[in-house]
Amino acid sequence: MEDWLKDSDEVEASWLTVDLAIFTLRDDQLMMLLVERGLEPFLGKPAMPGGYVQKNETLREGALRELSEEAGIDGSRLHLEQLGTYGDPGRDPRGRVVTVVYLALGPDLPDPVGGTDAERAFWAPAARLEDGTLGLAFDHREILTEALEEVRRKLEYTAVATAFCGEAFTLTELRTVYQVIWGQTLDPSNFRRKVLNTTGFVQPTGHHRLPPTGRPAALYRRGEAWLLSPPLLRATTSGRRD
């Protein structure tokens, strides 16, 4: 280390953490995974699962470990990607802490089990984040708000909606993902046409699912394309497309 850094009043040691913005659909609601902190700071407050990165692990390994330790969930089932890095001074009262946030998405994930420094883990409706009724520790409300908008945006331009479905799914189930996350009602025929006309979005499995009533529904799997062309754009408040 340079000598001037050792004596500088403008540079301080920083800690590195990983946090997870985890979303799933349960009972046709968009849910996010939270833990109740068992330690100070913010003892007893809900927060995103996460923690310090250990010296011999990658960021992704740290994220998967924290997910397992704090919530008892196997991250290998999830769509996992980096959302961003957050390091504003004062975001953590313990000192300068920089966190790398991972976005994690999965279909109907199980009830979590709290562990390590998490008193408990639980699913909370994402709607409570947006209406301001849920107070979170640190800057996690701002991070989760950004994560939620990123999920909504990705539904337009990528095949990430399939991450909320099982290995095989109906187009009705896929449409439900869009409707719940966007908060918009989509015309079934129009949605079906757009999905099937988007090259590589979905592929038929050749099988059908028999519903309680009505005709058997064709099953699909995710196709080979990740970027959607043309994209599926949500309606704006004026009724036009973005």
C-alpha positions in Angstrom: 0.0 0.0 0.0 1.2 3.5 -0.8 2.5 5.4 2.3 0.2 8.4 1.6 -2.8 6.1 1.7 -1.9 4.8 5.2 -1.8 8.4 6.6 -4.7 9.8 4.5 -7.7 11.3 6.3 -9.7 10.9 3.1 -9.4 7.1 2.8 -10.8 4.5 5.2 -11.1 0.8 5.2 -14.2 -0.6 3.5 -16.1 -3.8 4.1 -17.7 -5.8 1.3 -21.0 -7.6 1.6 -23.5 -9.3 -0.7 -27.3 -8.8 -0.4 -30.1 -10.6 -2.3 -33.3 -9.1 -3.8 -35.3 -12.3 -4.1 -38.7 -12.4 -5.8 -41.2 -15.2 -6.4 -44.9 -15.6 -7.2 -47.1 -17.2 -4.5 -50.9 -17.4 -4.8 -50.7 -14.9 -7.7 -48.9 -12.4 -5.6 -45.4 -11.0 -6.2 -43.5 -11.8 -3.0 -40.0 -10.8 -1.8 -37.8 -12.6 0.7 -36.9 -10.7 3.9 -35.2 -11.6 7.1 -35.8 -10.2 10.6 -32.4 -9.1 11.9 -31.2 -10.8 15.0 -28.3 -8.5 15.7 -27.6 -4.8 15.8 -27.7 -2.5 14.0 -31.5 -2.5 13.2 -32.2 -5.4 15.6 -35.6 -6.8 14.8 -36.1 -4.8 11.6 -36.8 -6.6 8.3 -34.0 -6.6 5.7 -32.8 -8.3 2.6 -30.8 -11.5 3.3 -27.1 -11.0 3.0 -23.8 -10.6 4.8 -20.1 -10.2 4.6 -18.1 -11.9 1.8 -15.6 -14.4 3.1 -11.9 -14.0 2.1 -11.7 -17.2 -0.1 -15.1 -17.0 -1.9 -16.4 -15.3 -5.0 -19.2 -12.8 -4.8 -21.6 -15.3 -6.3 -20.5 -18.0 -3.8 -21.0 -15.5 -1.0 -24.5 -14.8 -2.2 -25.4 -18.5 -2.5 -24.0 -19.2 1.0 -25.9 -16.3 2.6 -29.1 -17.4 0.9 -28.7 -20.9 2.3 -27.6 -19.8 5.8 -30.1 -17.0 6.3 -33.2 -18.5 4.6 -32.5 -22.2 4.0 -33.0 -21.8 0.2 -30.9 -23.6 -2.4 -29.9 -20.9 -4.8 -29.1 -23.3 -7.6 -32.9 -23.3 -8.4 -32.9 -19.6 -9.0 -32.2 -17.2 -11.8 -29.3 -15.2 -10.3 -27.6 -12.1 -11.7 -26.0 -9.0 -10.3 -28.3 -6.0 -9.9 -25.8 -3.4 -8.9 -23.3 -2.1 -6.3 -24.3 0.3 -3.5 -21.8 2.1 -1.3 -23.1 5.5 -0.3 -21.3 6.8 2.9 -23.5 6.3 5.9 -25.7 3.5 4.5 -24.4 1.3 7.3 -23.8 2.8 10.8 -21.0 0.3 11.4 -18.7 2.1 8.9 -18.1 2.2 5.2 -19.8 -0.9 3.8 -20.1 -1.6 0.0 -22.6 -4.2 -1.0 -23.1 -6.1 -4.3 -26.7 -6.9 -4.7 -27.9 -10.0 -6.6 -31.3 -10.3 -8.2 -32.7 -13.8 -7.6 -36.0 -15.1 -9.2 -37.7 -18.4 -8.9 -41.0 -20.2 -9.2 -43.2 -20.6 -6.1 -40.3 -20.8 -3.7 -40.7 -22.7 -0.4 -41.2 -21.2 3.0 -37.8 -20.0 4.2 -36.1 -20.9 7.4 -34.1 -18.3 9.3 -30.6 -18.9 10.5 -27.2 -17.4 11.5 -27.8 -13.7 12.3 -31.4 -13.8 10.9 -34.0 -14.2 13.6 -36.5 -15.4 11.0 -37.1 -15.3 7.3 -40.4 -14.7 5.6 -42.1 -13.8 2.3 -43.6 -10.3 2.2 -45.9 -8.9 -0.6 -44.0 -6.5 -2.8 -47.0 -4.2 -2.7 -46.1 -3.4 0.9 -42.8 -2.1 -0.4 -44.4 0.2 -2.9 -47.1 1.6 -0.5 -44.5 2.5 2.1 -46.0 0.4 4.9 -42.9 -1.8 5.2 -39.9 -0.1 6.9 -36.6 -1.8 6.1 -33.1 -1.7 7.6 -30.2 0.2 6.0 -31.1 1.4 2.4 -32.9 -1.8 1.5 -36.1 -0.1 0.6 -34.4 1.9 -2.1 -32.5 -1.1 -3.3 -35.6 -3.3 -3.5 -37.6 -0.6 -5.3 -34.9 -0.5 -7.9 -34.8 -4.3 -8.1 -38.6 -4.4 -8.6 -38.5 -1.9 -11.5 -35.6 -3.9 -13.0 -37.7 -7.0 -13.0 -40.5 -5.2 -14.7 -38.2 -3.8 -17.3 -36.6 -7.2 -18.0 -40.0 -8.7 -18.6 -40.3 -6.5 -21.6 -37.0 -7.3 -23.3 -35.9 -10.7 -22.0 -37.3 -14.1 -21.3 -36.9 -13.7 -17.6 -40.6 -14.2 -17.0 -40.0 -17.9 -17.5 -37.9 -17.9 -14.3 -41.1 -17.5 -12.4 -42.6 -20.6 -14.0 -41.9 -24.3 -13.6 -39.9 -26.3 -16.2 -43.2 -26.7 -18.2 -45.9 -24.1 -18.1 -49.0 -23.0 -19.9 -49.4 -19.6 -21.7 -52.0 -18.7 -19.1 -49.4 -19.2 -16.3 -46.9 -17.1 -18.2 -49.5 -14.4 -18.7 -50.2 -14.4 -15.0 -46.5 -13.6 -14.4 -46.7 -10.5 -16.5 -50.1 -9.4 -15.1 -49.0 -9.8 -11.5 -45.6 -8.1 -11.9 -46.8 -5.3 -14.1 -50.1 -4.9 -12.3 -51.9 -4.8 -15.7 -54.6 -7.0 -17.3 -53.5 -8.5 -20.6 -55.8 -9.7 -23.3 -55.3 -13.5 -23.5 -55.5 -13.8 -27.3 -53.2 -10.8 -27.9 -50.7 -12.1 -25.4 -50.7 -15.6 -26.9 -50.2 -14.1 -30.4 -47.3 -12.0 -29.2 -45.5 -14.8 -27.3 -45.8 -17.3 -30.1 -44.7 -14.7 -32.7 -41.6 -13.9 -30.7 -38.9 -16.1 -32.1 -37.3 -18.4 -29.5 -39.3 -17.2 -26.5 -41.1 -20.5 -25.8 -41.1 -24.0 -27.3 -44.0 -26.5 -27.1 -43.3 -29.6 -25.1 -45.9 -31.7 -27.0 -47.7 -32.3 -23.8 -50.9 -30.9 -22.3 -52.2 -30.2 -18.8 -55.8 -31.1 -17.9 -57.4 -28.2 -15.9 -60.2 -28.8 -13.4 -62.7 -27.5 -16.1 -62.3 -26.8 -19.8 -60.0 -28.0 -22.5 -56.5 -29.4 -22.0 -53.9 -26.6 -22.1 -50.7 -26.9 -24.1 -47.4 -26.9 -22.2 -44.4 -24.9 -23.2 -40.8 -24.6 -22.0 -38.4 -21.6 -22.3 -36.9 -21.3 -25.7 -33.4 -20.6 -26.8 -33.7 -16.8 -27.0 -32.9 -14.6 -24.1 -33.5 -11.2 -25.7 -37.0 -10.8 -27.1 -37.5 -9.5 -30.6 -39.9 -7.8 -30.8 -40.2 -7.0 -27.1 -43.4 -7.3 -25.1 -44.0 -3.7 -23.9 -46.2 -2.8 -21.0 -48.9 -0.2 -21.3 -48.1 3.3 -19.9 -50.6 5.1 -17.7 -51.8 6.9 -20.8 -52.6 3.6 -22.5 -49.8 3.8 -25.0 -46.8 1.5 -25.1 -43.4 2.4 -23.6 
